[in-house]
Amino acid sequence: MEYEIVHLPKEKWKGTVIPIGYETDKYYDVHVNKTDKGFTIEIEKKDFTEPVTHTPEEYDFPDKLYEDHWENAYAWGVLVNDELVAAIETDQELWSNRLRITELWVAGKYQKQGIGHALIEMAKEQARRERRRAIILETQSCNVNAVDFYQHEGFTLIGMDTCCYKNNDLQRKEVRLEFGWFPEEKRRLTDEEIEIRMETKDDWYNVELMTQHAFWNKHHLGCDEHYLVHKLRQDKDYLPELSRIAVKDGEVIGCIMYSKARVVDGSVTHEIVTFGPLCVEPKWQGCGVGEMLLRETMNLAANKGYKGIVIFGEPDYYPRIGFKTCDNFNITTADGKNYDAFMGIELAKDSMKDIKGKFYETETFENLPKEKVEEYNKNFPKLKKLRFPGQWD
């Protein structure tokens, strides 16, 4: 049976007790030995003389969802007939750019059905989306099933605390163990590995499919950027001569779509360009593909005589390429505002110094009805809509 994983909103689930309990006949024996040269640590799986049971009732402070000390907690779970039978909670450790799994629990009768693995995959997907450098979690040396499960999921021992729960944790065989999972390190692709070219009609489906993968569940449940790509091609302001796709080994892995835009100052209109979407297949994100597309097309736009580019984009990415917030150029949004995600760049020195006013892009960006998007989604393999931290709605 397949179980659906759903977001557990804080306003509903805060304070819900997670009844973590287990029975084990084994433990990992931890020995810390002082030597002339320092310390040695030995951790070895051994048998208890008789099974040991831990129940939620024995703890003074039972595990609960959305505890106050987890400031950035986010939880998912599995519900069967409105009863919570499994849950995972994460917390963003912002100062170290790590993601901590604070809770992971599957009710006994639902174990060994892949639910635990699916919940761990949710945390890994969150870490990928947020570009966390690691996922970390805590378990105990006597919770052998958990230790073995985490190792099976790719986690490795990164540390321990021999007096976390009581001063005699070593003797009680209940030592806090810290495990970590590390995303695969991305290698920047070279120009020789990527073909950047104009798209053809034969590319359209694959470009839209890649765009859907890149944005799915990123800003909203699902996405509409693949439909935007489809509509832009029909727009009078679309600029195919500037737009490009990135291809690796015959696979479309990125695209950037340009269109005409304008900055209006009273009766004066300045022609500029904008782009969007700029996206990369998730597998290849972090490999420099987006930057390759952007730098090549910026040169194309400059050679065509365009003075600048204005966009709505991610403020933690585009400044690395040289983009600045539009208040630096005396340009505002159509409703007269400025904020970090509203940015621009000059395509030559001081090329936008005489441009000021309100920014307007083609109406296609705002004309993406949900019902039309849902209908268009039928052209692609079905993807699951899931909640993640940072979504706009």
C-alpha positions in Angstrom: 0.0 0.0 0.0 1.3 3.5 -0.9 1.0 6.1 1.8 0.7 9.9 1.1 3.1 12.2 2.9 1.5 15.5 3.8 2.7 18.7 5.5 1.8 19.0 9.2 1.1 22.7 9.7 2.4 24.2 12.9 -0.8 25.8 13.9 -2.5 22.4 14.0 0.2 20.0 15.1 2.3 22.0 17.6 2.6 20.0 20.8 1.6 16.7 19.3 3.4 13.9 21.2 5.6 11.6 19.1 5.4 8.2 20.9 8.9 7.0 20.1 9.6 3.6 21.7 11.5 0.5 20.8 12.8 -2.9 22.1 16.3 -4.1 21.4 18.5 -7.0 22.2 21.6 -5.4 20.9 23.5 -2.1 21.5 26.6 -0.3 20.2 29.2 -0.4 23.0 31.1 2.8 23.2 34.6 2.9 24.8 36.7 6.1 25.1 40.3 5.2 26.0 43.0 7.6 27.0 46.4 6.8 25.5 49.9 8.4 25.6 49.2 10.0 22.2 45.6 11.1 22.8 42.4 9.2 22.8 41.0 6.1 21.0 37.3 5.4 20.5 35.9 2.0 19.9 32.2 1.4 19.0 31.2 -2.3 18.6 27.8 -3.9 18.3 27.1 -6.3 21.2 24.2 -8.3 22.7 22.3 -7.4 25.8 22.0 -10.2 28.3 18.2 -9.6 28.0 16.1 -7.4 25.7 15.8 -3.7 26.7 12.6 -1.8 26.1 12.3 2.0 26.0 8.8 3.6 26.1 7.6 7.2 25.8 6.2 7.0 29.3 9.7 6.7 30.9 10.8 10.2 29.7 10.2 13.3 31.7 10.1 15.4 28.4 8.4 13.3 25.7 9.1 14.2 22.1 6.7 16.7 20.6 6.3 18.5 17.3 7.2 22.1 16.9 8.9 22.5 20.3 9.7 26.2 21.0 13.5 25.7 20.9 13.3 24.6 17.3 12.9 28.0 15.8 12.6 26.9 12.1 10.9 23.6 12.5 8.9 22.1 9.6 7.1 18.7 9.7 5.6 16.2 7.4 3.6 13.0 8.3 1.5 10.1 7.2 -2.2 10.0 8.2 -4.4 7.0 8.1 -8.1 7.7 8.8 -6.9 11.1 10.3 -4.6 9.3 12.7 -0.9 10.3 12.6 1.1 7.1 12.0 4.5 8.5 11.0 6.2 11.9 11.1 9.5 13.7 10.4 10.4 17.1 11.6 13.4 19.2 10.5 14.9 22.5 11.7 17.1 24.8 9.7 20.4 25.3 11.5 21.0 28.6 9.8 24.3 29.6 11.4 26.0 26.4 10.1 24.0 25.9 6.9 22.9 22.5 8.1 19.5 20.8 8.4 18.7 18.9 11.5 16.2 16.1 11.7 14.7 16.7 15.1 12.0 13.9 14.9 11.6 10.7 12.9 9.0 8.2 13.9 6.9 5.4 12.3 4.3 3.5 14.3 5.2 -0.1 14.8 2.6 -1.7 12.5 3.6 0.7 9.6 7.4 0.0 9.8 9.3 -1.9 7.1 6.9 -0.5 4.4 9.2 2.2 3.1 7.7 5.0 5.0 10.8 5.9 7.0 12.8 6.0 3.8 10.2 8.2 2.1 10.3 10.6 5.1 14.1 10.8 4.9 13.9 11.5 1.2 11.7 14.6 2.1 14.5 15.9 4.3 17.1 15.3 1.6 14.9 17.1 -0.9 14.6 20.0 1.5 18.4 20.1 2.0 18.9 20.1 -1.8 16.4 22.9 -2.3 18.0 25.0 0.4 21.6 24.0 -0.6 22.3 22.8 3.0 25.8 21.4 3.3 24.7 18.5 5.5 21.8 16.8 7.3 22.4 15.9 10.9 20.5 14.0 13.5 20.7 12.4 17.0 20.1 8.8 18.1 21.3 6.5 20.9 23.8 3.8 20.9 21.2 1.3 22.2 18.8 2.1 19.4 20.4 -0.3 17.1 17.6 -0.4 14.6 17.8 3.3 14.2 21.6 3.4 13.9 21.5 0.7 11.2 18.6 2.4 9.4 20.4 5.7 9.2 23.5 4.1 7.8 21.4 2.3 5.2 20.1 5.8 4.2 23.6 7.1 3.7 24.3 8.7 7.1 27.6 8.3 8.8 28.8 8.8 12.4 30.0 12.3 12.9 30.2 12.6 16.7 28.9 11.6 20.1 28.1 13.0 23.6 28.9 10.6 26.4 26.9 12.5 29.1 24.0 14.0 27.1 21.2 12.3 29.0 22.9 11.3 32.3 26.4 11.4 33.6 26.7 7.6 33.3 25.5 7.2 29.7 28.5 5.1 28.9 27.7 2.6 31.6 24.0 2.6 30.8 24.8 1.9 27.1 22.8 4.9 26.0 25.3 7.3 24.4 24.1 10.1 22.2 25.4 9.5 18.6 25.3 12.2 16.0 25.0 11.1 12.4 25.3 13.2 9.2 24.4 12.9 5.6 26.3 14.9 3.0 25.0 15.8 -0.5 27.1 14.8 -3.4 29.6 17.5 -4.2 28.8 19.2 -7.5 31.5 19.7 -10.2 31.3 22.7 -12.4 30.8 21.7 -16.0 33.1 23.1 -18.6 32.2 24.8 -21.9 33.4 21.7 -23.7 30.7 19.6 -22.0 27.8 21.9 -22.7 26.2 23.0 -25.9 24.4 26.3 -25.7 22.2 27.0 -28.6 18.8 28.3 -29.8 16.0 25.9 -29.3 14.1 24.3 -32.2 10.5 23.1 -32.3 11.7 19.6 -31.6 13.1 20.8 -28.3 9.9 22.4 -27.0 8.5 19.5 -25.0 11.9 18.7 -23.4 12.5 22.3 -22.5 9.1 22.6 -20.8 9.6 19.3 -19.0 13.0 20.4 -17.7 11.5 23.7 -16.6 8.7 21.9 -14.8 11.3 19.8 -12.9 13.3 22.9 -12.0 10.4 24.7 -10.5 8.1 22.0 -9.2 7.1 22.8 -5.6 9.7 25.5 -5.5 7.6 28.7 -5.0 4.1 27.1 -4.8 2.5 23.7 -4.8 3.4 22.5 -8.3 4.5 25.3 -10.7 3.5 27.3 -13.7 6.9 28.2 -15.2 6.7 25.4 -17.9 3.4 26.9 -19.0 5.0 30.3 -19.0 7.6 29.0 -21.4 4.9 27.7 -23.7 3.0 31.0 -23.7 6.1 33.2 -24.1 6.9 31.6 -27.5 3.5 33.0 -28.7 4.1 36.4 -27.3 5.0 39.3 -29.6 7.6 40.5 -27.1 9.5 37.1 -27.0 13.1 37.3 -28.2 14.1 33.9 -29.6 17.3 35.5 -30.9 18.5 36.0 -27.3 17.0 32.9 -25.7 19.1 29.8 -25.4 19.0 26.2 -24.1 21.8 24.2 -22.6 22.3 20.6 -23.8 24.5 17.9 -22.4 24.9 14.5 -24.1 21.7 15.2 -26.1 19.6 16.1 -22.9 18.2 19.6 -22.4 19.4 20.6 -18.9 18.8 24.3 -18.9 17.2 27.3 -20.6 16.9 31.1 -20.5 14.0 32.9 -22.1 14.2 36.6 -23.0 11.5 39.1 -23.8 11.2 42.8 -24.5 10.5 45.1 -21.5 10.3 48.8 -21.0 11.0 51.5 -18.4 8.4 54.3 -18.6 9.1 57.8 -17.3 6.1 59.9 -18.0 5.9 60.2 -21.8 9.4 58.7 -22.3 9.7 55.0 -22.8 13.1 53.2 -22.7 13.4 49.8 -24.3 15.3 47.2 -22.3 15.1 43.4 -21.9 14.1 40.9 -19.2 14.5 37.2 -18.9 12.6 34.4 -17.2 12.6 31.7 -16.6 16.2 30.9 -16.2 16.4 27.4 -14.9 18.4 24.2 -14.8 17.4 20.5 -14.3 17.7 19.8 -10.6 20.4 17.1 -11.2 22.6 19.7 -12.8 21.9 22.7 -10.5 25.1 24.0 -8.8 27.3 23.0 -11.8 27.5 26.5 -13.3 25.0 25.8 -16.1 22.8 28.8 -15.3 25.8 31.1 -15.2 26.9 29.9 -18.6 23.5 30.6 -20.1 23.4 34.0 -18.5 26.8 35.2 -19.5 26.5 34.1 -23.1 23.1 35.7 -23.5 24.1 38.9 -21.8 26.8 39.2 -24.5 24.2 38.6 -27.2 22.0 41.3 -25.7 24.8 43.7 -25.5 25.8 43.1 -29.1 22.2 43.7 -30.2 22.5 47.1 -28.6 20.3 46.6 -25.6 21.3 48.9 -22.7 20.3 46.7 -19.7 18.4 43.9 -18.2 15.8 44.1 -15.4 14.4 41.0 -13.7 12.6 39.6 -10.7 14.9 37.0 -9.4 16.6 35.3 -6.4 18.6 37.9 -4.5 21.1 35.4 -3.2 22.1 34.3 -6.7 22.1 37.2 -9.2 24.3 39.6 -7.4 27.1 37.1 -7.9 26.8 37.8 -11.6 26.8 41.6 -11.1 23.1 42.4 -10.7 22.1 45.2 -8.4 18.8 46.2 -6.8 16.9 48.6 -9.1 17.0 51.5 -6.7 20.6 51.8 -7.9 19.2 52.7 -11.4 16.3 54.9 -10.3 13.9 52.2 -11.6 10.9 50.9 -9.7 8.2 48.3 -10.2 5.1 49.3 -12.0 3.5 50.1 -8.7 6.5 52.2 -7.6 8.2 49.8 -5.3 11.7 48.4 -4.8 12.9 45.3 -3.0 15.8 42.8 -3.0 14.3 40.5 -5.7 13.9 43.4 -8.2 17.3 43.7 -9.9 19.0 45.0 -13.0 22.4 45.1 -14.7 24.0 47.4 -17.3 25.2 45.8 -20.5 27.9 48.4 -20.9 29.5 51.0 -18.7 26.9 53.5 -17.5 24.5 52.3 -20.2 21.5 52.8 -18.0 22.5 56.1 -16.4 19.9 58.0 -18.4 17.1 55.4 -17.8 14.7 55.9 -15.0 11.0 55.2 -14.3 8.7 52.3 -13.8 9.4 48.8 -15.2 6.9 46.9 -17.3 7.2 43.4 -18.8 4.9 41.5 -21.1 1.5 40.7 -19.7 2.1 37.0 -20.2 4.0 36.8 -17.0 0.8 37.7 -15.1 -1.6 35.8 -17.3 -1.2 32.2 -16.2 -4.6 31.0 -15.0 -4.4 28.0 -12.6 -7.1 26.1 -14.6 -5.1 26.5 -17.8 -1.9 25.4 -16.0 -3.6 22.3 -14.6 -4.9 21.4 -18.1 -1.5 21.9 -19.6 0.1 19.7 -16.9 -1.7 16.7 -18.5 0.9 16.8 -21.3 3.6 15.7 -18.8 4.2 12.8 -16.4 2.3 13.4 -13.2 4.3 15.0 -10.4 3.2 15.1 -6.7 2.5 18.5 -5.2 4.2 18.8 -1.8 4.7 21.6 0.8 8.2 22.7 1.5 9.6 25.6 3.7 9.9 28.9 1.8 7.0 28.5 -0.5 5.1 31.7 -1.1 1.6 30.5 -0.4 
